[in-house]
Each structure stands twice: as C-alpha cells, then as structure tokens.
Amino acid sequence: MYLHIGQNEILPDSRIIGVFDLDKASCGKRAQEFLNRAEADGVVLDISGDIPRSFVVCDHPYHPQIVYLSQLSSTTLQKRAETGKLEF
C-alpha cells in the first residue's frame, strides 16, 4: 500500500516510520534536535510547497532515514493511511 503525502509524492507504507504534527512536535526539545540534525545531514525534503503542517519520517535505502515536510495535516495523513486510498 502507498500513502500520498502531497505534491505528487507517494510513499510505500512499509518505509514510513512515523507521521508527526509539526506544530506539536516542534515545541519539544527532542523533536527540535531531531529536525535540526536531519536538516544538517541534508535528509529533509520540503515537499509542502507552502507552510508545512506535518513531517513524515521514512526509511531510505541510502540514508538511515528521510524526513518529508508536508502541507497536509497529520490527521489527514492518518486518515489516508487507515483507508488505504490514494487521494490527490
């Protein structure tokens, strides 16, 4: 199964580690450190095209993980994952 996370980006659900609300997670010290480290390592891909609302952490064959910034809310992504539909 696949998850459409916005801007024509589709991820296999087997690679998804977690989906997080950017506003809630960025308040925490650990989440800020994680995102700052990912940014420094060059593994953050901003596909939001706008103000990002969530981030998706995924396994990647060439990196320990990739972080996608999405314009969709974490609630929307959760609903898409639960229904298994590719909504564009």
C-alpha positions in Angstrom: 0.0 0.0 0.0 1.1 3.6 -0.6 0.5 6.9 1.1 0.1 10.2 -0.9 1.7 12.9 1.3 1.1 15.8 -1.0 2.6 17.5 -4.1 2.6 14.2 -6.1 4.8 12.5 -3.5 3.7 8.9 -2.8 5.5 6.7 -0.3 5.3 3.0 0.3 3.7 2.5 3.7 6.4 -0.2 4.5 9.0 2.6 4.6 7.0 5.0 6.9 8.4 5.2 10.4 6.0 7.9 11.7 3.8 10.9 10.9 4.1 13.9 13.2 2.3 17.2 13.7 4.9 19.9 13.1 3.4 22.4 15.5 3.1 20.0 18.4 6.4 18.2 17.8 8.5 21.4 17.3 7.6 22.5 20.8 9.5 19.6 22.3 13.3 19.8 22.7 14.0 16.3 21.3 11.9 16.9 18.2 13.7 20.2 17.6 17.0 18.5 18.0 16.0 15.7 15.6 14.8 18.1 12.9 17.9 20.3 13.3 20.1 17.2 12.9 18.2 15.9 9.9 18.4 19.4 8.3 22.2 19.5 9.0 22.5 16.0 7.5 20.6 17.1 4.4 17.9 14.5 4.7 14.9 16.9 4.9 12.8 17.2 1.8 10.3 20.1 1.8 7.5 19.0 -0.5 5.0 21.3 1.2 5.0 24.0 -1.5 3.5 26.1 1.3 3.7 26.2 5.1 4.4 22.7 6.3 1.9 21.2 8.8 3.4 17.8 9.4 6.5 15.7 8.8 6.9 12.1 7.8 10.0 10.1 8.8 10.8 7.2 6.4 13.4 4.5 6.0 15.6 5.1 3.0 18.0 2.7 1.2 20.8 5.2 1.1 20.3 7.1 4.4 19.2 6.0 7.9 16.1 8.0 7.3 14.5 10.8 5.2 12.2 13.5 6.6 9.4 14.8 4.3 7.8 18.1 5.2 4.1 18.0 4.1 1.5 20.7 3.7 -1.1 18.1 4.8 -2.0 17.7 8.5 -1.0 14.6 10.4 -4.7 13.9 10.9 -5.3 13.9 7.1 -2.3 11.6 6.5 -3.5 9.3 9.3 -7.0 9.0 7.7 -5.4 8.3 4.3 -3.3 5.6 5.8 -6.2 4.0 7.5 -8.5 4.0 4.5 -5.7 2.9 2.1 -6.9 5.3 -0.6 -4.6 7.3 -2.8 -6.3 10.7 -2.6 -4.9 13.5 -4.8 
